[in-house]
């Protein structure tokens, strides 16, 4: 089946094109299929809601008293702003752990406030500034509560990582052995599965009550802790869409109350067309209310503007 296209046009000419595969399912049935949706794709950070679920199911969140915004940052990919660093640091403090326990590596904040504060302090970035520090703080807290080895918490053979595989597989309707494993940018295992299975996983995750609801409610209630552009997408339809992006152009959404989910892959790995694609696709599917769609379309902003604010082109999604 033909891939979805997202065209960037200038002066009426197509300047660049992003090819996209997408699977959207409702009540277990295909609602929209474009491109290759049955070949494995690495979820990357799109797996974080499921990894967050493992932290909560371990009992660590209740034992250590994690707040809603702390649960959200475990499921997020934050830009390292002060509020994100505080939340991840609080998780570690509550579990009596240190930044040195995190094995995600260090990089400067991508958020402007966080970067300015770090430069002003004269300090070097640490693992707490990593955009995955929330997830890793949750992982080490769960590991400590489980009384499992802390130094090997990222190994696929570790009890925590085995639980993560089971979580993803269960919601995707697959066997744990069906998932292909790789190493993510933060050194945690990442899981490869078809876009069709990812969409099924998001639909199930946003339908099931109990702990999954607790995770998605925290992420939707505190979207700023989840990172960009998820905060924009979830804020357009508060409580009606769970959104999470990952590296290399992967994005997933679930729709509470609809038993619906979608997963997409921009084949060139670019995140640039995410919001435009989601706005066009969700409008076509009718999965949000008119007011939500209007806010999402405004956020997508199909007009290309230069640095002076002049309209110089448009973004067009070809369904």
BAGULUM-121261 format. One line per field, with one value per residue: residue number from 0; residue in three letters; y, x, z of N, C-alpha, C in turn. Coordinates in steps of 0.02 Angstrom, whole numbers. Example, Ala and Ser with C-alpha at 12.3 -4.5 7.8 and 13.67 -1.06 7.14 Angstrom:
seq	c(0|1);
type	c(ALA|SER);
nyy	c(-284|-112);
nxx	c(660|642);
nzz	c(390|354);
cayy	c(-225|-53);
caxx	c(615|684);
cazz	c(390|357);
cyy	c(-165|2);
cxx	c(660|645);
czz	c(390|394);
***
This chain:
seq	c(0|1|2|3|4|5|6|7|8|9|10|11|12|13|14|15|16|17|18|19|20|21|22|23|24|25|26|27|28|29|30|31|32|33|34|35|36|37|38|39|40|41|42|43|44|45|46|47|48|49|50|51|52|53|54|55|56|57|58|59|60|61|62|63|64|65|66|67|68|69|70|71|72|73|74|75|76|77|78|79|80|81|82|83|84|85|86|87|88|89|90|91|92|93|94|95|96|97|98|99|100|101|102|103|104|105|106|107|108|109|110|111|112|113|114|115|116|117|118|119|120|121|122|123|124|125|126|127|128|129|130|131|132|133|134|135|136|137|138|139|140|141|142|143|144|145|146|147|148|149|150|151|152|153|154|155|156|157|158|159|160|161|162|163|164|165|166|167|168|169|170|171|172|173|174|175|176|177|178|179|180|181|182|183|184|185|186|187|188|189|190|191|192|193|194|195|196|197|198|199|200|201|202|203|204|205|206|207|208|209|210|211|212|213|214|215|216|217|218|219|220|221|222|223|224|225|226|227|228|229|230|231|232|233|234|235|236|237|238|239|240|241|242|243|244|245|246|247|248|249|250|251|252|253|254|255|256|257|258|259|260|261|262|263|264|265|266|267|268|269|270|271|272|273|274|275|276|277|278|279|280|281|282|283|284|285|286|287|288|289|290|291|292|293|294|295|296|297|298|299|300|301|302|303|304|305|306|307|308|309|310|311|312|313|314|315|316|317|318);
type	c(UNK|UNK|UNK|UNK|UNK|UNK|UNK|UNK|UNK|UNK|UNK|UNK|UNK|UNK|UNK|UNK|UNK|UNK|UNK|UNK|UNK|UNK|UNK|UNK|UNK|UNK|UNK|UNK|UNK|UNK|UNK|UNK|UNK|UNK|UNK|UNK|UNK|UNK|UNK|UNK|UNK|UNK|UNK|UNK|UNK|UNK|UNK|UNK|UNK|UNK|UNK|UNK|UNK|UNK|UNK|UNK|UNK|UNK|UNK|UNK|UNK|UNK|UNK|UNK|UNK|UNK|UNK|UNK|UNK|UNK|UNK|UNK|UNK|UNK|UNK|UNK|UNK|UNK|UNK|UNK|UNK|UNK|UNK|UNK|UNK|UNK|UNK|UNK|UNK|UNK|UNK|UNK|UNK|UNK|UNK|UNK|UNK|UNK|UNK|UNK|UNK|UNK|UNK|UNK|UNK|UNK|UNK|UNK|UNK|UNK|UNK|UNK|UNK|UNK|UNK|UNK|UNK|UNK|UNK|UNK|UNK|UNK|UNK|UNK|UNK|UNK|UNK|UNK|UNK|UNK|UNK|UNK|UNK|UNK|UNK|UNK|UNK|UNK|UNK|UNK|UNK|UNK|UNK|UNK|UNK|UNK|UNK|UNK|UNK|UNK|UNK|UNK|UNK|UNK|UNK|UNK|UNK|UNK|UNK|UNK|UNK|UNK|UNK|UNK|UNK|UNK|UNK|UNK|UNK|UNK|UNK|UNK|UNK|UNK|UNK|UNK|UNK|UNK|UNK|UNK|UNK|UNK|UNK|UNK|UNK|UNK|UNK|UNK|UNK|UNK|UNK|UNK|UNK|UNK|UNK|UNK|UNK|UNK|UNK|UNK|UNK|UNK|UNK|UNK|UNK|UNK|UNK|UNK|UNK|UNK|UNK|UNK|UNK|UNK|UNK|UNK|UNK|UNK|UNK|UNK|UNK|UNK|UNK|UNK|UNK|UNK|UNK|UNK|UNK|UNK|UNK|UNK|UNK|UNK|UNK|UNK|UNK|UNK|UNK|UNK|UNK|UNK|UNK|UNK|UNK|UNK|UNK|UNK|UNK|UNK|UNK|UNK|UNK|UNK|UNK|UNK|UNK|UNK|UNK|UNK|UNK|UNK|UNK|UNK|UNK|UNK|UNK|UNK|UNK|UNK|UNK|UNK|UNK|UNK|UNK|UNK|UNK|UNK|UNK|UNK|UNK|UNK|UNK|UNK|UNK|UNK|UNK|UNK|UNK|UNK|UNK|UNK|UNK|UNK|UNK|UNK|UNK|UNK|UNK|UNK|UNK|UNK|UNK|UNK|UNK|UNK|UNK|UNK|UNK|UNK|UNK|UNK|UNK|UNK|UNK|UNK|UNK|UNK|UNK);
nyy	c(-60|114|236|364|537|681|838|975|1132|1266|1419|1359|1245|1078|1056|969|799|692|522|413|279|212|148|135|85|36|-30|-150|-164|-117|56|148|119|137|117|17|-86|-202|-244|-258|-119|-13|40|138|284|282|175|210|236|104|54|137|87|-36|7|57|-58|-134|-91|10|146|174|136|228|345|421|565|630|708|659|526|551|604|494|424|505|605|716|891|933|1044|1151|1103|971|914|930|844|716|709|709|586|500|540|505|367|345|351|393|514|459|327|313|252|310|400|565|723|892|997|1008|1103|1279|1358|1269|1244|1373|1394|1293|1329|1452|1412|1355|1222|1052|952|815|645|670|770|711|668|554|536|533|412|323|352|306|171|129|152|59|-56|-55|-67|-193|-267|-309|-331|-181|-130|-194|-157|-125|-232|-353|-474|-442|-439|-327|-279|-391|-389|-271|-310|-407|-325|-238|-336|-398|-299|-274|-388|-494|-625|-627|-671|-633|-503|-403|-358|-212|-88|61|243|286|179|83|-68|-77|-104|-195|-202|-229|-86|-102|-184|-98|3|-72|-99|30|60|-38|-6|119|86|-10|-28|17|5|40|146|236|272|330|432|513|555|624|722|794|849|930|871|768|805|883|853|814|877|982|913|833|932|993|915|886|749|664|609|512|536|496|515|451|421|430|457|392|381|372|357|349|333|367|289|258|140|141|163|228|213|276|292|395|383|437|468|590|707|818|820|768|831|892|780|703|790|794|657|618|702|651|525|557|551|642|781|924|1047|1006|961|1081|1151|1066|1076|1211|1206|1126|1208|1238|1329|1382|1482|1612|1677|1807|1801|1796|1720|1587|1469|1305|1164|1006|866|713|601);
nxx	c(42|22|132|102|122|215|228|337|318|372|343|249|314|368|478|536|506|430|419|299|250|103|-5|-169|-285|-447|-550|-486|-485|-424|-415|-347|-221|-60|80|221|177|195|322|459|493|595|540|597|592|455|416|414|295|257|369|367|252|299|380|285|208|299|291|367|334|227|284|388|323|296|249|118|176|304|287|245|363|443|385|418|511|610|663|762|738|728|619|606|728|720|612|659|770|707|643|754|804|699|705|825|942|1075|1133|1242|1206|1135|1139|1127|1203|1273|1215|1202|1062|920|826|800|799|851|978|1035|1040|1127|1245|1267|1295|1417|1442|1464|1361|1266|1209|1081|1031|1006|889|821|826|722|654|759|784|666|681|796|748|642|717|793|688|641|744|842|993|1082|1185|1175|1058|1019|1038|974|942|908|790|703|709|663|532|490|492|391|282|267|247|129|27|37|-9|75|200|328|451|436|475|604|764|860|988|955|974|1000|1057|972|876|789|639|588|450|306|224|86|65|112|15|-95|-51|-53|-189|-242|-174|-226|-352|-363|-402|-347|-173|-115|-202|-170|-40|-60|-149|-68|29|-50|-105|6|78|187|293|322|380|426|356|249|186|119|30|-46|-100|-187|-298|-353|-339|-392|-306|-162|5|162|328|471|646|714|600|483|315|181|8|-129|-304|-404|-555|-597|-543|-437|-290|-136|12|160|292|415|508|633|679|651|582|511|387|288|179|100|63|-9|-114|-183|-213|-287|-395|-453|-488|-579|-567|-561|-642|-721|-671|-552|-483|-469|-381|-271|-241|-205|-90|-13|4|6|71|220|346|468|617|583|450|372|256|306|281|202|142|96|-5|-19|-137);
nzz	c(0|-34|37|159|123|168|117|93|36|-67|-139|-221|-265|-235|-109|-18|34|150|178|246|348|419|545|598|715|766|889|866|729|566|536|464|353|292|190|246|372|440|462|576|682|776|934|1010|1111|1115|1187|1319|1402|1432|1494|1604|1662|1710|1814|1903|1925|1992|2121|2170|2149|2236|2358|2373|2359|2238|2146|2036|1933|1936|1899|1770|1712|1711|1609|1504|1381|1415|1397|1484|1563|1712|1792|1752|1785|1923|1954|1913|1997|2120|2119|2128|2253|2340|2330|2387|2308|2191|2068|2004|1996|1882|1717|1593|1526|1487|1426|1363|1414|1306|1315|1325|1445|1540|1484|1489|1628|1667|1599|1660|1789|1774|1777|1718|1610|1677|1702|1747|1669|1549|1422|1449|1584|1675|1649|1677|1811|1867|1832|1906|2034|2039|2025|2143|2237|2203|2247|2162|2062|2052|1973|1852|1789|1660|1577|1462|1522|1650|1786|1785|1652|1583|1628|1566|1431|1434|1465|1352|1252|1295|1284|1149|1093|1067|1083|1208|1152|1021|1007|945|1004|1035|1068|1148|1130|1257|1315|1368|1340|1184|1088|947|842|736|661|659|770|869|864|906|1036|1094|1087|1173|1291|1323|1354|1453|1627|1796|1838|1709|1675|1774|1738|1609|1642|1723|1631|1538|1619|1657|1540|1508|1567|1487|1369|1208|1044|1118|1226|1162|1077|1166|1246|1160|1160|1298|1407|1314|1224|1219|1194|1122|1071|980|944|777|702|747|808|924|970|1084|1116|1240|1290|1163|1118|1028|929|860|759|691|569|513|375|345|468|524|638|608|529|614|691|593|517|612|641|517|497|612|600|482|529|627|765|869|951|870|921|979|866|797|881|872|735|730|805|723|611|455|375|305|373|365|451|473|491|379|267|171|111|116|213|165|185|110|100);
cayy	c(0|175|272|432|585|748|881|1044|1168|1336|1452|1312|1188|1032|1065|906|752|640|463|391|221|223|100|159|32|51|-92|-205|-165|-62|116|180|85|164|95|-47|-85|-269|-257|-231|-52|-1|89|191|312|268|121|234|223|34|49|170|40|-85|39|59|-126|-161|-67|63|213|182|130|288|404|462|609|625|736|615|469|575|613|426|406|559|620|787|932|953|1108|1143|1062|901|894|924|785|656|709|691|513|470|555|464|297|344|336|450|523|412|261|313|230|334|446|636|771|956|1005|1037|1160|1341|1379|1222|1255|1436|1385|1251|1370|1503|1380|1334|1150|1008|911|748|600|695|813|668|670|492|528|515|340|287|360|258|103|112|149|-6|-107|-55|-94|-264|-298|-339|-299|-113|-116|-227|-146|-116|-294|-387|-530|-416|-447|-267|-277|-446|-365|-223|-348|-437|-272|-218|-392|-411|-250|-279|-451|-536|-662|-592|-691|-602|-437|-400|-310|-172|-43|129|295|293|114|34|-108|-52|-160|-189|-237|-195|-29|-127|-208|-39|35|-115|-90|95|54|-78|30|174|58|-51|10|0|38|77|210|281|298|376|492|556|586|673|777|832|839|966|827|716|833|908|894|780|926|1018|869|814|993|1010|875|863|689|625|579|498|542|487|511|417|438|404|471|349|415|331|390|310|376|340|287|238|77|158|183|233|215|297|295|437|339|469|478|659|721|880|819|733|866|900|714|684|833|772|588|614|735|604|470|583|525|695|829|980|1096|976|961|1151|1167|1027|1106|1273|1188|1100|1267|1217|1383|1389|1552|1622|1707|1871|1789|1798|1656|1572|1404|1267|1093|970|794|676|538);
caxx	c(0|61|148|78|174|210|265|353|315|393|325|212|355|385|549|557|451|441|377|276|207|61|-59|-218|-333|-502|-584|-449|-491|-388|-451|-306|-157|-20|149|241|158|203|392|480|520|613|496|636|560|383|404|419|236|257|424|341|205|338|401|227|188|349|274|413|302|189|329|428|279|305|193|95|225|362|268|244|431|468|359|431|577|610|718|811|722|735|566|619|785|696|570|702|811|664|634|814|808|649|728|891|988|1116|1139|1293|1176|1105|1186|1101|1250|1260|1217|1173|989|898|783|840|808|897|1045|1060|1055|1187|1303|1277|1323|1485|1447|1457|1300|1271|1156|1014|1009|989|817|793|842|661|645|812|773|613|708|839|705|608|768|807|630|638|804|878|1059|1077|1237|1159|987|1005|1049|911|929|888|718|666|704|618|464|475|476|325|231|257|219|60|-19|42|-38|130|238|391|503|425|506|676|794|918|1010|931|1023|1014|1086|921|850|732|602|565|388|273|181|19|65|118|-51|-136|-28|-78|-262|-253|-147|-270|-418|-361|-405|-295|-109|-106|-239|-132|16|-83|-178|-13|60|-97|-114|68|111|250|345|332|424|400|295|194|149|75|-22|-92|-134|-239|-357|-336|-371|-422|-255|-97|51|233|373|535|697|709|536|427|268|122|-46|-186|-363|-445|-626|-612|-509|-405|-220|-100|85|187|364|441|562|699|696|640|524|481|317|244|118|59|35|-59|-173|-219|-238|-339|-454|-483|-517|-632|-557|-564|-696|-706|-630|-485|-452|-451|-320|-216|-224|-170|-23|23|20|27|104|292|365|540|636|549|379|336|234|346|263|152|151|38|-5|-53|-162);
cazz	c(0|-39|98|167|108|196|71|112|-27|-68|-203|-262|-285|-181|-92|13|48|200|169|311|357|478|559|645|729|812|908|837|656|533|518|412|343|238|190|276|443|468|473|641|688|846|966|1043|1170|1116|1236|1388|1444|1453|1543|1664|1692|1747|1876|1949|1943|2039|2188|2190|2149|2298|2415|2379|2357|2178|2129|1968|1885|1936|1857|1700|1686|1698|1543|1456|1351|1432|1370|1535|1597|1785|1822|1736|1827|1992|1961|1911|2058|2176|2116|2156|2325|2376|2330|2417|2254|2169|1996|1980|1985|1816|1664|1529|1495|1497|1370|1385|1404|1242|1333|1329|1514|1572|1458|1516|1699|1672|1579|1712|1848|1759|1787|1661|1614|1705|1679|1766|1615|1493|1411|1475|1655|1712|1641|1712|1883|1883|1826|1963|2093|2037|2038|2215|2273|2188|2275|2106|2055|2025|1923|1788|1777|1588|1539|1443|1567|1716|1799|1764|1579|1563|1641|1514|1371|1444|1462|1282|1214|1317|1254|1076|1071|1043|1132|1223|1105|956|1006|931|1050|1016|1122|1135|1138|1328|1334|1388|1284|1147|1062|878|827|681|676|672|839|911|867|948|1104|1120|1097|1233|1348|1341|1369|1514|1690|1844|1834|1646|1679|1817|1698|1556|1673|1745|1572|1508|1666|1662|1475|1504|1591|1436|1318|1146|1039|1153|1266|1116|1052|1220|1270|1112|1177|1366|1431|1259|1183|1249|1138|1139|1014|989|895|709|670|769|851|940|1006|1105|1125|1293|1277|1094|1101|964|934|796|762|626|560|460|353|347|538|543|680|585|506|660|710|532|499|662|632|458|505|663|571|436|568|669|832|918|941|825|955|986|799|781|919|844|671|744|828|665|571|389|337|316|382|373|515|479|500|315|239|112|84|153|227|139|199|58|130);
cyy	c(62|206|339|479|650|793|950|1083|1241|1364|1402|1250|1144|1036|1003|865|702|583|432|327|231|169|132|106|58|-13|-153|-209|-106|-4|155|143|116|138|27|-47|-153|-291|-225|-162|-42|54|149|219|306|212|146|227|152|21|83|124|-12|-57|39|-11|-159|-144|-9|131|225|180|194|352|449|502|599|651|694|552|490|581|545|404|456|560|695|825|957|1021|1097|1098|987|874|885|860|721|652|689|616|478|480|512|391|289|321|399|455|474|342|256|296|254|379|519|673|836|957|1032|1096|1222|1363|1334|1232|1318|1428|1344|1290|1422|1474|1360|1259|1113|970|843|706|627|742|775|667|606|483|512|440|302|294|313|187|84|109|82|-62|-112|-86|-169|-303|-337|-303|-231|-101|-145|-213|-137|-180|-327|-444|-508|-423|-387|-265|-334|-425|-314|-258|-378|-385|-252|-274|-404|-363|-254|-342|-498|-577|-625|-609|-661|-534|-444|-345|-275|-130|28|179|305|228|64|-8|-72|-108|-147|-232|-198|-136|-51|-150|-149|-4|-5|-106|-24|93|17|-40|87|151|23|-8|-8|39|71|144|260|312|349|439|540|591|638|733|822|827|875|922|774|740|854|853|864|828|964|975|851|873|1014|973|845|802|644|596|571|495|533|478|474|438|404|406|428|388|371|374|339|357|345|344|265|169|85|179|189|235|232|298|340|404|371|487|547|667|781|874|788|768|876|835|695|725|808|703|585|649|686|548|493|561|578|742|888|1031|1071|979|1031|1170|1129|1055|1171|1259|1163|1156|1248|1270|1386|1463|1557|1658|1776|1864|1792|1727|1643|1505|1370|1196|1057|895|760|608|486);
cxx	c(44|73|113|137|162|257|277|361|336|380|292|250|369|460|577|495|473|393|362|235|167|8|-104|-271|-386|-541|-552|-450|-453|-435|-414|-239|-122|51|160|227|167|276|414|512|538|569|534|597|484|365|400|355|234|313|405|292|242|361|344|207|238|332|316|379|263|234|368|387|290|241|174|145|288|347|269|315|464|446|377|501|587|669|767|800|725|681|576|676|763|656|612|745|770|651|694|819|760|670|797|944|1024|1116|1190|1266|1144|1157|1164|1150|1229|1259|1186|1097|974|851|825|851|859|968|1076|1081|1119|1249|1319|1311|1396|1496|1440|1391|1314|1213|1086|987|990|913|782|805|781|649|697|806|718|639|751|800|669|657|785|749|624|696|843|945|1054|1125|1220|1087|969|1014|982|892|906|813|676|656|661|545|443|455|406|270|215|223|146|11|-19|10|13|158|303|447|495|459|580|706|854|938|991|987|1044|1042|1036|901|791|703|578|503|353|231|110|13|73|51|-98|-117|-54|-152|-277|-231|-193|-342|-419|-362|-345|-230|-96|-142|-201|-73|-9|-114|-123|18|15|-109|-53|107|177|308|363|377|388|402|235|152|99|16|-72|-130|-190|-304|-347|-376|-400|-371|-191|-47|123|274|436|583|684|638|478|382|207|72|-99|-243|-410|-520|-645|-586|-474|-333|-189|-25|110|263|380|506|630|720|682|577|484|407|267|176|72|26|-21|-122|-215|-251|-295|-402|-490|-519|-576|-628|-555|-621|-673|-659|-558|-448|-430|-387|-260|-194|-186|-98|20|46|50|59|178|310|441|554|604|474|338|317|271|328|211|174|88|46|-48|-73|-176);
czz	c(0|29|100|152|145|156|102|46|-18|-137|-250|-284|-224|-169|-58|30|101|186|237|306|421|483|611|653|777|824|874|762|625|516|463|411|283|245|222|351|476|474|539|636|762|875|993|1103|1170|1165|1307|1430|1471|1504|1608|1700|1734|1814|1926|1971|1990|2112|2210|2196|2213|2359|2427|2372|2297|2163|2056|1917|1881|1894|1784|1672|1674|1628|1488|1428|1358|1403|1422|1565|1673|1816|1808|1778|1899|2002|1960|1973|2118|2178|2148|2231|2365|2380|2360|2366|2233|2093|1967|1970|1915|1762|1595|1492|1503|1431|1394|1375|1335|1254|1347|1401|1550|1549|1486|1589|1708|1654|1631|1773|1838|1767|1720|1667|1643|1679|1697|1712|1552|1484|1434|1550|1697|1709|1681|1788|1906|1882|1886|2028|2097|2052|2112|2254|2263|2219|2222|2099|2020|1967|1855|1766|1703|1547|1522|1490|1637|1725|1776|1689|1552|1573|1589|1449|1376|1438|1390|1243|1232|1283|1178|1049|1042|1100|1146|1174|1036|950|992|974|1018|1076|1103|1145|1211|1358|1362|1328|1250|1106|991|869|772|705|692|745|888|919|911|1022|1134|1131|1161|1296|1371|1354|1437|1577|1734|1833|1766|1646|1722|1779|1647|1586|1695|1685|1541|1553|1672|1596|1469|1527|1538|1380|1254|1092|1076|1195|1223|1095|1107|1248|1223|1128|1246|1387|1377|1212|1224|1191|1162|1076|1032|935|828|681|690|817|862|978|1025|1122|1177|1277|1208|1076|1034|977|865|809|693|628|501|437|352|419|564|585|656|565|554|670|650|513|547|654|574|467|555|639|524|474|610|741|887|901|897|857|963|919|779|818|891|777|680|765|769|619|503|347|355|321|389|439|526|488|437|293|174|80|127|164|205|152|146|85|76);
***
